[in-house]
Amino acid sequence: MLSIRATAALTFAGLAGIGLLSACGSDSEGDEAAGGKVSITVASDAGLTPEAIASFDQQIASFKKTHPNIEVVREEYTWTGPTFAAKLAGGTLPDVFTVPFTDGRTLIARRQVADISEEVAELPYAGQFNETVIAAGQSEDGKISMLPTAAYGQALHYNRALFEEAGLDPDQPPTSWSEIRSAAKQIADRTGQAGYSVMTKGNTGGWILSTEAYAMGGRMSQAEGEKQKATIDNPGAKQALNLIRSMRWEDNSMGSNFGYDWNSINQAFAAGKIGMYVTGGTTYENLVAQNEIEPSEYGLSVLPLEGTDAGVLGGGTLAAVSVKASEAERKAAVEWIDFFYMQKLITEDGAKRDAENRQAEKQPVGTPQLPVFDQATEQQRQGWIADYVDVPLEQMSHYTEAAAAQPLVPEPPVATQDLYAALDPVVQKVLTDQNANVDELLAAANTEVQTIFDRN
């Protein structure tokens, strides 16, 4: 999902730095290969601040200086499950757009995105990707058909101001699910705000339930030969659902809004209406760029992992090219992806320019993230931007000091969004019906998901 979502996720692809294009061959050669004049539409997150929009447009202008034969048109686009499906079916996606890791292999297998593997293979950094991360954008034969722009592990985000108001120590966030429950009740009782909230709409309910289940040792599917077997009704999922049911109906600590999606829960959290919630670890960027959160009130910690085989659900964002793109548009699109998304991760010039742009538009620099490239490349990038970092890293230390040691588990590999969609109503039911039967709801969802798996 997103922190494309996510971020992020979302959305998890923030504004890129203005870097020097380093693809094979000169810029003019790339434009010639694109067949002369060509125009492409490129995704721009909806809801950006005026400063961020101005920066985006400035980057388009900078790109055109080295690619005079490519016309770039910015188009607002934010991934959500239902809207993406409609745009995909209607052929109305931008030429360059982003999707969560969950969609990558399915879109590639169904040939619903352009095959850019030949263009990607010519990029000088094509062999430097983090193997775990690049897998989301690879076809079955190992070719890279979509490029990862950001990666994340799920995390616990908390409001330090509400912690203080409730008499909790913001420098000591919860380290177990029972402590999360206790802190949520104390926040709700003493501040009147929701102590803990979860998403429930647009496939995000299933995403967060799966995250919680993973953290409690559960898995939503397992391989059986070349097929997937649904395991929705696993003990971890039951534990997670029973936990939020108890918090909702016994503790009254989850507020009154049970219709959050990724955008709306970010808005509520930034507005001080939620004490804690779970989403991608890089979501701070979106909270600043789109919701103007007060940095001093923000806290980040790792998820508690409890039970055998507990792990952190990981994901990220892929840049893709529309299947409708012509050969010239496809080549131009990869030039843009390289310039806009990749240079900030792979070159010193790009990393520093990205940091300078972010500072100019009052966006954060240095948000913790999982490395898209190998560890050596990521350490280089961190060194390049060290003087620009302005995020409250001390308030994120409970995450940055422990995240690397937590086992990262990929999202369900088949029909992921369909699986999440099947779980949205399960989460909604538990939060709105005091008599909801967790076992029955999960069993019914398991049957539904298995039917979906059998069709794939």
C-alpha positions as CSV (number, residue, x, y, z in Angstrom):
1,M,0.0,0.0,0.0
2,L,0.8,3.6,0.3
3,S,2.7,5.8,2.4
4,I,2.4,5.9,-1.3
5,R,0.4,6.1,1.0
6,A,2.3,4.6,0.6
7,T,3.0,7.9,1.3
8,A,2.4,6.8,1.4
9,A,1.7,6.5,1.0
10,L,1.0,6.9,0.3
11,T,2.6,8.8,-2.1
12,F,5.3,7.9,-0.6
13,A,7.3,9.6,-3.6
14,G,8.2,13.1,-2.4
15,L,9.5,15.8,-4.6
16,A,12.8,14.8,-6.3
17,G,15.9,16.9,-6.5
18,I,17.1,18.5,-9.6
19,G,20.0,16.3,-10.5
20,L,22.2,15.9,-13.6
21,L,20.8,13.1,-15.8
22,S,23.2,10.2,-15.7
23,A,21.6,7.7,-18.0
24,C,23.7,6.1,-20.7
25,G,24.4,8.5,-23.5
26,S,24.0,12.2,-23.6
27,D,20.8,14.1,-23.1
28,S,20.6,15.0,-26.7
29,E,21.1,11.4,-27.7
30,G,18.2,10.4,-25.4
31,D,16.0,13.0,-27.0
32,E,17.0,11.9,-30.4
33,A,16.1,8.3,-29.5
34,A,12.7,9.6,-28.4
35,G,12.1,10.7,-32.0
36,G,12.3,14.5,-31.6
37,K,9.6,16.5,-30.1
38,V,7.4,14.5,-27.6
39,S,5.0,15.5,-24.9
40,I,4.3,13.5,-21.7
41,T,2.1,13.9,-18.7
42,V,3.6,13.2,-15.3
43,A,2.0,12.6,-11.9
44,S,2.0,15.3,-9.2
45,D,0.5,14.6,-5.8
46,A,-2.9,16.3,-5.3
47,G,-3.1,18.7,-2.4
48,L,0.5,20.0,-2.5
49,T,1.3,23.4,-1.0
50,P,1.7,26.3,-3.3
51,E,5.4,26.2,-2.6
52,A,5.6,22.5,-3.5
53,I,3.7,23.1,-6.7
54,A,6.1,26.0,-7.6
55,S,9.0,23.7,-7.0
56,F,7.6,21.0,-9.1
57,D,7.1,23.4,-12.0
58,Q,10.6,24.7,-11.5
59,Q,11.9,21.2,-11.8
60,I,10.0,20.7,-15.0
61,A,11.7,23.9,-16.3
62,S,15.1,22.5,-15.3
63,F,14.4,19.2,-17.0
64,K,13.5,21.0,-20.2
65,K,16.8,22.8,-20.2
66,T,18.7,19.5,-20.7
67,H,15.8,17.8,-22.6
68,P,14.5,20.6,-24.9
69,N,12.6,18.1,-27.1
70,I,10.5,16.8,-24.3
71,E,7.4,18.7,-23.2
72,V,6.4,17.8,-19.6
73,V,2.8,18.5,-18.4
74,R,2.1,18.2,-14.6
75,E,-1.2,16.3,-13.8
76,E,-2.6,15.9,-10.3
77,Y,-2.8,12.3,-9.2
78,T,-3.0,10.5,-5.9
79,W,-3.3,6.7,-5.8
80,T,-6.3,5.1,-4.1
81,G,-7.5,1.6,-4.9
82,P,-10.9,2.5,-6.4
83,T,-9.8,5.6,-8.3
84,F,-6.7,3.9,-9.7
85,A,-8.8,0.9,-11.0
86,A,-11.2,3.3,-12.7
87,K,-8.4,5.4,-14.3
88,L,-6.6,2.2,-15.4
89,A,-9.7,0.8,-17.0
90,G,-10.6,4.2,-18.6
91,G,-7.0,4.8,-19.9
92,T,-6.8,8.1,-18.2
93,L,-3.7,7.7,-16.1
94,P,-0.8,10.1,-16.7
95,D,2.1,8.8,-18.9
96,V,4.2,8.6,-15.7
97,F,2.4,7.6,-12.5
98,T,3.1,5.9,-9.2
99,V,1.6,2.8,-7.6
100,P,2.2,0.9,-4.3
101,F,4.4,-2.2,-4.4
102,T,1.3,-4.3,-4.0
103,D,0.3,-3.5,-7.6
104,G,3.6,-4.0,-9.3
105,R,3.8,-7.6,-10.3
106,T,0.1,-7.9,-11.1
107,L,0.2,-4.9,-13.5
108,I,3.4,-6.3,-15.1
109,A,2.0,-9.8,-15.5
110,R,-1.2,-8.4,-17.0
111,R,0.7,-6.1,-19.3
112,Q,-1.2,-3.1,-17.9
113,V,1.9,-1.0,-17.8
114,A,4.5,-0.3,-20.4
115,D,7.5,-2.6,-20.6
116,I,10.5,-0.2,-19.8
117,S,13.0,-3.0,-19.0
118,E,15.2,-2.2,-22.0
119,E,15.4,1.5,-21.1
120,V,16.0,0.7,-17.4
121,A,18.8,-1.8,-18.3
122,E,20.8,1.0,-19.8
123,L,20.7,3.1,-16.6
124,P,24.1,3.1,-14.9
125,Y,22.7,2.2,-11.5
126,A,20.4,-0.7,-12.7
127,G,22.5,-3.2,-10.8
128,Q,22.7,-1.3,-7.5
129,F,19.1,-1.7,-6.2
130,N,18.2,-3.2,-2.9
131,E,17.2,-6.7,-4.0
132,T,14.3,-6.9,-1.6
133,V,13.0,-3.5,-2.9
134,I,13.5,-4.0,-6.6
135,A,11.6,-7.3,-6.6
136,A,8.3,-5.4,-6.5
137,G,9.0,-3.9,-9.9
138,Q,10.4,-7.0,-11.6
139,S,8.7,-9.4,-14.0
140,E,8.8,-13.1,-13.5
141,D,12.0,-13.3,-15.7
142,G,13.7,-10.8,-13.5
143,K,13.6,-7.8,-15.8
144,I,12.9,-4.4,-14.2
145,S,9.7,-3.1,-15.6
146,M,8.9,-0.5,-12.9
147,L,11.3,1.6,-10.8
148,P,11.0,1.8,-7.0
149,T,11.2,5.4,-5.8
150,A,10.6,4.9,-2.0
151,A,10.4,2.0,0.4
152,Y,9.1,1.8,4.0
153,G,8.3,-0.4,6.9
154,Q,5.1,0.2,8.9
155,A,5.5,2.2,12.1
156,L,3.7,3.7,15.1
157,H,3.1,7.4,14.8
158,Y,2.1,9.3,17.9
159,N,1.2,12.9,19.0
160,R,3.7,14.1,21.7
161,A,1.4,16.9,22.7
162,L,-1.5,14.6,23.5
163,F,0.9,12.3,25.3
164,E,2.0,15.1,27.6
165,E,-1.6,16.4,28.1
166,A,-2.6,12.8,29.1
167,G,0.3,12.5,31.6
168,L,2.3,10.2,29.4
169,D,6.0,10.5,28.7
170,P,6.4,11.3,25.0
171,D,10.0,10.1,25.1
172,Q,8.9,6.7,26.2
173,P,6.3,5.5,23.6
174,P,4.5,2.2,24.0
175,T,6.6,-0.9,23.4
176,S,3.8,-3.5,23.5
177,W,0.3,-3.7,22.2
178,S,-1.0,-3.8,25.8
179,E,0.8,-0.6,26.4
180,I,-0.7,0.9,23.2
181,R,-4.1,0.0,24.6
182,S,-3.4,1.5,28.0
183,A,-2.0,4.7,26.5
184,A,-4.9,5.1,24.1
185,K,-7.4,4.9,27.0
186,Q,-5.4,7.4,29.1
187,I,-5.3,9.8,26.1
188,A,-9.0,9.4,25.4
189,D,-10.0,9.8,29.1
190,R,-7.8,12.8,29.8
191,T,-7.9,14.8,26.5
192,G,-11.2,13.8,24.9
193,Q,-9.4,12.9,21.6
194,A,-9.0,9.4,20.1
195,G,-6.2,7.6,21.7
196,Y,-5.7,5.2,18.8
197,S,-7.4,5.1,15.3
198,V,-7.2,2.9,12.3
199,M,-8.1,3.3,8.6
200,T,-11.1,1.4,7.3
201,K,-11.8,2.6,3.7
202,G,-10.3,2.4,0.2
203,N,-8.4,-0.9,1.0
204,T,-6.6,0.7,3.9
205,G,-8.6,-1.1,6.5
206,G,-7.3,-4.4,5.2
207,W,-3.8,-3.0,4.9
208,I,-3.6,-1.9,8.5
209,L,-5.3,-5.1,9.8
210,S,-2.7,-7.1,7.9
211,T,0.0,-4.9,9.4
212,E,-1.3,-5.6,12.9
213,A,-1.7,-9.3,12.2
214,Y,1.9,-9.5,10.9
215,A,3.1,-7.8,14.1
216,M,1.3,-10.5,16.1
217,G,2.7,-13.4,14.1
218,G,0.0,-13.8,11.5
219,R,0.1,-14.0,7.7
220,M,-2.8,-13.4,5.4
221,S,-1.8,-16.0,2.8
222,Q,0.8,-18.7,2.2
223,A,2.2,-20.4,-0.9
224,E,1.0,-23.8,-1.9
225,G,3.0,-24.8,-4.9
226,E,2.3,-22.1,-7.5
227,K,-0.9,-21.1,-5.9
228,Q,-1.8,-19.0,-2.8
229,K,-3.9,-20.2,0.1
230,A,-5.9,-17.7,2.0
231,T,-5.1,-17.6,5.7
232,I,-7.1,-14.6,6.7
233,D,-8.5,-16.3,9.8
234,N,-5.1,-16.7,11.4
235,P,-4.5,-16.2,15.2
236,G,-2.7,-12.9,14.6
237,A,-5.6,-11.4,12.7
238,K,-8.0,-12.5,15.4
239,Q,-5.9,-11.0,18.1
240,A,-5.6,-7.7,16.2
241,L,-9.4,-7.5,15.6
242,N,-10.2,-8.4,19.2
243,L,-7.7,-5.8,20.4
244,I,-9.4,-2.9,18.4
245,R,-12.9,-4.3,19.4
246,S,-11.9,-4.0,23.1
247,M,-10.4,-0.6,22.6
248,R,-13.6,0.5,20.8
249,W,-16.3,-1.0,23.0
250,E,-14.7,-1.5,26.4
251,D,-12.2,1.4,26.6
252,N,-14.0,3.9,24.3
253,S,-10.5,5.0,23.2
254,M,-10.9,5.1,19.4
255,G,-13.0,8.2,19.0
256,S,-16.1,8.4,16.8
257,N,-14.7,8.5,13.3
258,F,-14.6,5.0,11.8
259,G,-14.4,6.0,8.1
260,Y,-10.8,7.1,7.7
261,D,-8.7,6.5,4.6
262,W,-5.0,7.4,4.3
263,N,-5.5,11.0,3.5
264,S,-8.2,11.7,6.1
265,I,-6.4,10.0,9.0
266,N,-3.3,12.0,8.2
267,Q,-5.3,15.2,8.4
268,A,-6.9,14.2,11.7
269,F,-3.6,13.2,13.2
270,A,-1.9,16.4,12.1
271,A,-4.8,18.4,13.6
272,G,-4.2,16.8,17.0
273,K,-7.3,14.6,17.0
274,I,-5.5,11.3,17.2
275,G,-3.0,10.1,19.7
276,M,-1.6,7.1,17.8
277,Y,-2.0,5.4,14.5
278,V,-0.1,2.9,12.3
279,T,1.1,3.7,8.7
280,G,4.3,3.8,6.7
281,G,7.4,5.0,8.5
282,T,8.1,7.8,5.9
283,T,4.6,9.4,6.3
284,Y,6.1,12.4,8.1
285,E,6.9,13.9,4.7
286,N,3.2,13.9,3.7
287,L,2.2,15.2,7.1
288,V,4.4,18.2,6.5
289,A,3.7,18.7,2.8
290,Q,0.0,18.2,2.8
291,N,-1.2,18.6,6.4
292,E,1.3,21.2,8.0
293,I,1.9,19.2,11.1
294,E,3.6,20.9,14.0
295,P,7.0,19.1,14.1
296,S,7.4,19.5,17.9
297,E,4.2,17.4,18.3
298,Y,5.4,14.5,16.2
299,G,6.8,11.2,17.5
300,L,7.7,7.9,15.6
301,S,8.4,4.5,17.0
302,V,8.6,0.9,15.8
303,L,5.7,-1.4,15.9
304,P,5.6,-3.9,18.8
305,L,6.3,-7.4,17.5
306,E,4.8,-10.1,19.6
307,G,4.4,-13.9,19.0
308,T,6.2,-16.4,16.9
309,D,7.2,-15.2,13.4
310,A,6.1,-11.6,14.1
311,G,7.3,-9.1,11.5
312,V,6.9,-5.7,10.0
313,L,4.9,-5.3,6.9
314,G,6.9,-3.5,4.3
315,G,6.0,-1.7,1.1
316,G,6.8,1.3,-1.1
317,T,6.2,3.2,-4.3
318,L,6.9,2.3,-7.9
319,A,7.1,4.6,-10.9
320,A,5.4,3.2,-13.9
321,V,4.7,4.2,-17.5
322,S,1.3,4.1,-19.2
323,V,0.8,1.1,-21.4
324,K,-0.7,3.6,-23.9
325,A,2.6,5.4,-24.3
326,S,4.3,5.3,-27.7
327,E,7.9,4.3,-28.0
328,A,9.0,8.0,-28.0
329,E,6.8,8.7,-25.0
330,R,8.1,5.7,-23.2
331,K,11.7,6.7,-23.7
332,A,10.9,10.3,-22.6
333,A,9.0,8.9,-19.5
334,V,12.1,7.0,-18.4
335,E,14.2,10.1,-18.8
336,W,11.8,11.9,-16.5
337,I,11.7,9.1,-13.9
338,D,15.5,9.0,-13.9
339,F,15.6,12.8,-13.4
340,F,12.7,13.4,-11.0
341,Y,12.8,10.3,-8.8
342,M,16.2,8.6,-9.0
343,Q,18.9,11.2,-9.2
344,K,18.2,12.4,-5.6
345,L,18.9,8.8,-4.4
346,I,22.0,8.0,-6.5
347,T,24.0,11.2,-7.1
348,E,25.5,13.8,-4.8
349,D,24.3,16.6,-7.0
350,G,20.8,15.3,-7.1
351,A,20.7,14.6,-3.4
352,K,21.9,18.0,-2.4
353,R,19.6,19.8,-4.9
354,D,16.7,17.8,-3.6
355,A,17.6,18.9,-0.1
356,E,17.9,22.5,-1.1
357,N,14.6,22.4,-3.0
358,R,12.9,20.9,0.1
359,Q,14.2,23.5,2.4
360,A,13.1,26.3,0.0
361,E,9.6,24.9,-0.1
362,K,9.6,24.2,3.7
363,Q,9.5,20.5,3.3
364,P,11.4,18.0,5.5
365,V,14.8,16.8,4.8
366,G,16.1,13.5,6.3
367,T,12.9,11.5,7.0
368,P,13.9,8.0,7.9
369,Q,13.4,5.5,5.0
370,L,14.4,2.1,3.8
371,P,17.1,2.1,1.2
372,V,16.0,1.8,-2.4
373,F,19.6,1.1,-3.5
374,D,22.2,-1.0,-1.7
375,Q,23.4,0.0,1.8
376,A,26.6,1.6,0.6
377,T,24.7,3.9,-1.8
378,E,22.2,4.8,0.9
379,Q,25.0,5.7,3.4
380,Q,26.5,7.9,0.7
381,R,23.2,9.6,0.2
382,Q,22.8,10.3,3.9
383,G,26.3,11.8,4.0
384,W,25.6,14.1,1.1
385,I,22.5,15.6,2.8
386,A,23.7,15.5,6.5
387,D,24.1,19.3,6.6
388,Y,20.5,19.8,5.3
389,V,18.7,17.4,7.7
390,D,15.9,19.3,9.6
391,V,13.5,16.6,10.7
392,P,13.2,16.1,14.5
393,L,15.3,13.0,14.4
394,E,15.6,12.9,18.2
395,Q,11.8,12.4,18.2
396,M,12.1,9.5,15.8
397,S,15.0,7.7,17.6
398,H,12.7,4.9,18.8
399,Y,12.2,4.1,15.2
400,T,15.6,4.8,13.6
401,E,17.5,2.9,16.3
402,A,15.4,-0.3,16.1
403,A,13.8,-0.5,12.7
404,A,16.8,-2.1,10.9
405,A,16.7,-5.0,13.4
406,Q,13.1,-5.8,12.8
407,P,12.2,-8.6,10.3
408,L,10.6,-7.0,7.2
409,V,7.9,-9.1,5.6
410,P,6.5,-8.3,2.2
411,E,2.8,-7.7,1.6
412,P,0.7,-10.7,0.3
413,P,2.0,-11.4,-3.2
414,V,-1.2,-12.1,-5.1
415,A,-4.3,-10.0,-5.5
416,T,-3.1,-7.8,-2.6
417,Q,-5.5,-4.9,-3.1
418,D,-8.4,-7.4,-3.5
419,L,-7.4,-9.0,-0.3
420,Y,-7.3,-5.6,1.5
421,A,-10.6,-4.6,0.0
422,A,-12.2,-7.8,1.3
423,L,-11.0,-6.9,4.8
424,D,-12.2,-3.2,4.9
425,P,-15.8,-4.2,5.8
426,V,-14.5,-6.6,8.4
427,V,-12.8,-3.8,10.2
428,Q,-15.7,-1.5,9.8
429,K,-18.1,-4.1,11.2
430,V,-16.0,-4.6,14.3
431,L,-15.8,-0.9,15.0
432,T,-19.5,-0.1,14.4
433,D,-21.3,-3.3,15.7
434,Q,-20.7,-4.2,19.3
435,N,-22.0,-7.7,18.6
436,A,-19.8,-8.4,15.6
437,N,-18.4,-12.0,15.6
438,V,-14.6,-11.8,14.8
439,D,-14.3,-15.5,14.0
440,E,-17.3,-15.5,11.6
441,L,-16.2,-12.3,9.9
442,L,-12.7,-13.6,9.2
443,A,-13.9,-17.0,8.1
444,A,-16.2,-15.3,5.5
445,A,-13.4,-13.1,4.3
446,N,-11.1,-16.0,4.0
447,T,-13.6,-17.8,1.7
448,E,-13.9,-14.6,-0.4
449,V,-10.2,-14.1,-0.7
450,Q,-9.6,-17.8,-1.6
451,T,-12.1,-17.4,-4.4
452,I,-10.1,-14.4,-5.7
453,F,-6.9,-16.4,-5.4
454,D,-8.4,-19.3,-7.4
455,R,-9.1,-16.9,-10.3
456,N,-5.5,-15.6,-10.5
